[in-house]
């Protein structure tokens, strides 16, 4: 736990845009479909907050159709606020949004541990994942708005970026779901899943604490 909290700054920056990528985004003029496709995929593959949340979503799902359903709800939410947020100039304080993204990771960890059932709460997971997906997309939209992307070719570049995000999501989920399918019937899986869920709570709290500290310090 001490190591995780020591790594809070890097966890907190998981949703940020790399410096070299920022320079490209700010200077590109006109449609650049494939570069933005690559940037979107890179963001998802290296976005620890996304990966942690999606791990929590699929960890206990046994049926492929449930994986597709819940991940689709996240995709709908993420894509909606990413596209509409940038095109409409609708952003928010990045620290607040990233703290909520950390909360989404905490939520899935607690949910997987049965914490909400123990107190009689049974939220509709489809709706919860959709709402958190909206915040994940808003977080990235806020970052892109701050970069002041050129308006020339903006729609094409945003669509390409969003397609890249979803492609990166598939690249992350395919091996993850395949791995979970091979170990799900092992005797130790239930214990391992509880440990993983507890670690999700710790990592989510780390993100929340760091972002809250950054918010009050700014």
C-alpha positions in Angstrom: 0.0 0.0 0.0 2.9 2.3 0.8 4.4 1.7 -2.7 1.0 2.5 -4.3 0.6 5.8 -2.4 4.2 6.7 -3.3 3.3 6.2 -6.9 0.2 8.5 -6.7 1.7 11.2 -8.9 2.1 8.8 -11.8 -1.3 7.2 -11.2 -2.8 10.7 -11.1 -1.3 11.5 -14.5 -2.6 8.3 -16.1 -5.3 10.3 -17.9 -3.0 13.0 -19.1 -1.6 13.6 -22.6 2.1 13.1 -23.1 4.2 16.2 -23.8 5.3 15.1 -27.3 1.6 14.3 -28.2 0.5 17.7 -26.8 2.9 19.5 -29.2 1.6 17.5 -32.2 -2.1 18.1 -31.2 -1.6 21.8 -30.8 0.3 22.3 -34.1 -1.4 19.9 -36.5 -3.5 21.7 -39.2 -6.2 19.9 -41.1 -7.4 16.3 -41.0 -4.8 13.8 -39.7 -6.8 10.6 -39.4 -4.2 8.0 -38.8 -2.0 10.0 -36.4 -5.0 10.7 -34.3 -6.1 7.1 -34.6 -2.7 6.1 -33.1 -2.9 8.7 -30.4 -6.4 7.4 -29.3 -5.2 3.8 -29.1 -2.1 4.9 -27.2 -4.1 6.8 -24.7 -6.3 3.8 -23.9 -3.4 1.3 -23.8 -1.4 3.5 -21.5 -4.4 5.0 -19.5 -4.1 3.2 -16.2 -7.4 4.7 -15.0 -9.3 3.2 -17.9 -7.6 -0.2 -17.6 -8.3 -0.4 -13.8 -11.9 0.5 -14.3 -12.4 -2.0 -17.1 -10.6 -4.7 -15.1 -13.1 -4.1 -12.4 -16.0 -4.3 -14.9 -15.0 -7.6 -16.5 -13.4 -9.3 -13.5 -16.4 -11.3 -12.3 -18.3 -11.5 -15.6 -18.7 -15.1 -16.9 -20.6 -14.7 -20.1 -19.2 -13.0 -23.2 -22.4 -11.2 -23.9 -22.3 -9.6 -20.5 -18.7 -8.4 -21.2 -19.9 -6.9 -24.5 -22.9 -5.3 -22.9 -21.1 -3.6 -20.0 -18.1 -2.5 -22.1 -20.5 -1.1 -24.7 -22.2 1.0 -22.0 -18.8 2.4 -21.0 -17.9 3.0 -24.7 -21.2 4.9 -25.3 -20.6 7.1 -22.3 -16.9 7.7 -23.0 -17.5 8.5 -26.7 -20.5 10.8 -26.0 -18.7 13.2 -23.7 -15.4 13.0 -25.5 -17.0 14.1 -28.8 -19.6 16.5 -27.6 -17.3 17.9 -24.9 -14.6 19.0 -27.3 -16.9 20.1 -30.1 -19.1 22.1 -27.7 -16.2 23.4 -25.6 -17.7 21.7 -22.5 -15.1 20.9 -20.0 -14.7 20.8 -16.2 -11.9 21.1 -13.6 -9.5 18.3 -14.6 -8.7 17.5 -11.0 -12.3 17.1 -10.0 -13.1 14.9 -13.0 -10.0 12.7 -12.4 -11.0 12.3 -8.8 -14.4 11.1 -9.9 -12.6 8.7 -12.3 -10.6 7.4 -9.3 -14.0 7.0 -7.5 -15.2 4.8 -10.4 -12.3 2.5 -9.7 -13.1 2.4 -6.0 -16.7 1.7 -6.8 -16.0 -1.3 -9.0 -13.6 -2.7 -6.4 -16.2 -2.4 -3.6 -18.9 -3.7 -5.9 -16.9 -6.8 -6.8 -16.3 -7.4 -3.0 -20.1 -7.4 -2.5 -19.9 -4.2 -0.4 -23.1 -2.7 -1.8 -25.1 -5.9 -1.5 -24.2 -6.2 2.2 -25.9 -2.9 2.9 -28.9 -3.7 0.7 -28.0 -1.6 -2.3 -28.4 -3.1 -5.8 -27.6 -0.4 -8.3 -28.2 -1.1 -12.0 -24.7 -1.8 -13.2 -25.5 -0.8 -16.8 -26.5 2.7 -15.7 -23.6 3.0 -13.3 -21.0 2.0 -15.9 -22.6 4.4 -18.4 -22.4 7.3 -16.0 -18.8 6.6 -15.1 -18.1 6.3 -18.8 -19.4 9.8 -19.3 -16.9 11.1 -16.7 -14.0 9.1 -18.3 -14.8 10.8 -21.6 -15.3 14.2 -20.0 -11.8 13.9 -18.4 -10.2 13.4 -21.7 -12.3 16.1 -23.4 -11.2 18.5 -20.7 -7.5 17.7 -21.5 -8.1 18.2 -25.2 -10.0 21.4 -24.7 -7.0 22.8 -22.7 -4.7 22.0 -25.6 -6.8 24.3 -27.9 -6.9 21.9 -30.9 -7.0 23.7 -34.2 -10.6 23.9 -35.6 -9.4 22.9 -39.1 -10.1 19.2 -39.4 -11.3 19.0 -35.8 -14.2 16.7 -36.4 -12.2 14.2 -38.5 -9.4 14.2 -36.0 -11.8 13.7 -33.0 -13.6 10.8 -34.7 -10.2 9.2 -35.6 -9.1 9.7 -32.0 -12.3 8.1 -30.6 -12.0 5.1 -33.0 -8.4 4.7 -31.8 -9.6 4.8 -28.1 -12.1 2.0 -28.8 -9.4 0.0 -30.8 -7.1 0.4 -27.9 -9.8 -0.8 -25.6 -10.2 -4.0 -27.6 -6.5 -4.5 -27.5 -6.5 -4.3 -23.8 -9.7 -6.4 -23.2 -9.1 -9.3 -25.5 -6.1 -10.7 -23.7 -7.5 -9.8 -20.3 -10.9 -11.5 -20.9 -9.1 -14.5 -22.5 -6.8 -14.8 -19.4 -9.7 -14.5 -17.0 -11.5 -17.2 -18.9 -8.6 -19.6 -18.5 -8.2 -19.1 -14.7 -11.9 -18.5 -13.7 -12.4 -22.1 -12.7 -9.3 -22.5 -10.6 -9.7 -23.0 -6.9 -7.8 -19.9 -6.1 -9.7 -17.6 -8.4 -12.3 -16.4 -5.8 -9.5 -15.4 -3.4 -7.4 -13.8 -6.2 -10.4 -11.8 -7.4 -11.0 -10.5 -3.9 -7.4 -9.4 -3.6 -7.6 -7.8 -7.1 -10.8 -6.0 -6.1 -9.2 -4.7 -2.9 -6.2 -3.4 -4.9 -8.6 -1.6 -7.2 -10.0 0.2 -4.1 -6.5 1.2 -3.0 -5.5 2.4 -6.5 -8.7 4.3 -6.9 -8.3 6.0 -3.5 -4.7 6.9 -4.5 -6.0 8.7 -7.6 -8.7 10.4 -5.6 -6.4 11.6 -2.9 -3.7 12.9 -5.3 -6.3 14.7 -7.4 -7.9 16.2 -4.4 -4.6 17.5 -3.2 -3.8 19.0 -6.6 -7.3 20.6 -6.7 -6.8 22.3 -3.3 -3.3 23.3 -4.1 -4.2 25.0 -7.4 
